């Protein structure tokens, strides 16, 4: 490369050393990938090198390989390279966010087109799932929030609400039920609700539908 470097640092410069190390890693890691992804992994590596530099790529390519390895397993199950919908059906939106650079590469090369509407839908679904599994299955909190979700889901199936609205409705409910744990009672009461709203005064409207449901469903 004709670049000068200090004596005693070996026979090649640091950048060339990173390049050689990266080339060896590509050759080794590609052995673990099938025909569905090995070429794309190599293309991504050089795309990443242009974007972030050879030192970054040689140090962190293993991190991105994990994403390609999981996609490869999915591709072999589907017997095709997965679509964006396939990814979100098998992985959470947070998983694709974690490997944002790979998703940008896929989108730029038109390998996987990112659909913002599908992304928003599955993001809401992932959050809702986390809410429903937040409490112990034997607890009253679990019974309440899952019962309320079924009520909201019926509204969704009747086209009276959206998944985003369901997610927004459940968010303060989870916080309220968590706050209830500080009181020695199994049921919500006015003192608990008033104490919660004193801390989160802006959530009064968001909780109104939930309180009305509780009174109607659980008296």
Buried (B, 14 or more C-beta within 10 A) or exposed (E): EEEEBEEEEEEBBBBBBBBEBBEEBBEEBBEEBEEBBBEBBBEBBEBBBEEEEBBBBBBEBEEBBEBBBBBBBBBBEEEEBBBBEBBBEBBBBEBBEBBEBBBEBBEEEEBBEEBEEBBBBBBBBBBBEEBBEBBEEEBBBBEBBBEBBEBBBEBBEEEEBBBBBBBBBBBBBBBBBEBBEEEEEEEBEEEBBEBBBEEBEEBEEBBEBBBEBBEEEEE
